[in-house]
Amino acid sequence: MPIHYIYLFVAVIAETIGTTALQASQQFSRLLPSLIVLFAYGFSFYMMGLTLKVMPVGIVYAIWSGLGIVTIAAIGYAVFGQRLDLPAIFGMSLILIGILIIHLYSDSSHH
């Protein structure tokens, strides 16, 4: 696997940690989760920046945000008991299909 995909995967993980901590921060009223938000988002943007050296911004952002959406939805379900209805699940499935199409078939995913 090329290193820029690893950078992007780490960026997605950091972003989902930050977003989960954002929920736990209770609108930045709790110190530790608020600090985790700041660090995780900063690290995520740094890793995404490394990915941008090799891949175009539109492709990077589509993959980063799409995987983040799906991962946060799974965390919301598992950790916070947030449920999704069938249209939401269907929509997120389409997001994943779009990411697969970009990865497998697009020549735009590399400079």
N, C-alpha and C positions, 0 to 999 in steps of 0.2 A: 504494500500500500504506500503510495507517495506521501512524503512527510507533510505536504500541505493539507492533505485530507485528515491527517492526525491532528494538525493544528486546528482545523475547522471542527473536528469532533470534540476536542478539548474546549474550544470556544463555546460550543453548544452546551456541554456539561457545566461549564462555569456559569453560563447565562441561566440555566435552569436552577442551579444552586442559588444564584442571586435572586431569581424570581420567587423561589420557594421561601427564601429568607425575607423577601419583601412582604409576603403574606404573614409570616411569623413576626415581623417587626411591629405589627399593629399600627400602621401609618407612621413609622419611625419613632414610636414612643418607647421602644425597647432597644437598649444600646447594642447588645451583642448582635442580634439579627440585623440591625441597621448597619453596623460595621461590616458584616458579612456581605450585605447587599453591595456596598461601595467597593469592596475588594473584588468580589466575584464579577461584577460588571466591568470593572477596570481590567481585570485579567482576561475576561472574555473578549473585550475590544482589542486588547493587545494581541491575543492569539488570532483573532479575525484579521488584524492588520498584517500579521505574518502570512496569512493565507492570501491576502490581496496582492502580495508580491508575484503570485503565480496565476491566480484566477481573477476573472473580471468581477467587479463589485456586484453587479446584478445577480450573477450566479451564486456568489458567496452568500449574499444576503438572503436569497430565496431558500437556499439550503439551511442556513443558520436559523432563520425565522421559522421555516416550516418544521424542522426537527424540534426546535424549541417549543412550538405550539403543541405538538403531539406529546412531547415528553412532559411538559407542564400539565397537560390534561391528565396524563396518567398519574403524575404525582398528586394532583388535586384530588383525584379519585381515591388513591391509596392512603394519602396522609390526612387530607382534610374532608373526606367523605363527600366530595362534590361529584354529582352524577351528570352524565351527558345523555341527551336524548338521541334518537336514531338519526335525525338530520345532522346533528353535530358530529356524530361518529362517521357518517357517510362523508361529510365534508372533509374531515381530517384524513380519511382514507384517500380521498382525491389528492390532498396535499402530498401524502406519501407516494402516491403513484406519480405525481408530477416530479418529485425529487428523483425517483428512480428513472424516469424518462430522461431528465437532464443528465444524470450520472451515466446512464448506459448508452445514450444515443446522441447527445449534443457534442459538437466539436467546440462549442463556446466555453466548455468547462476548463479549458487550458489556454494560456496565451500562446 
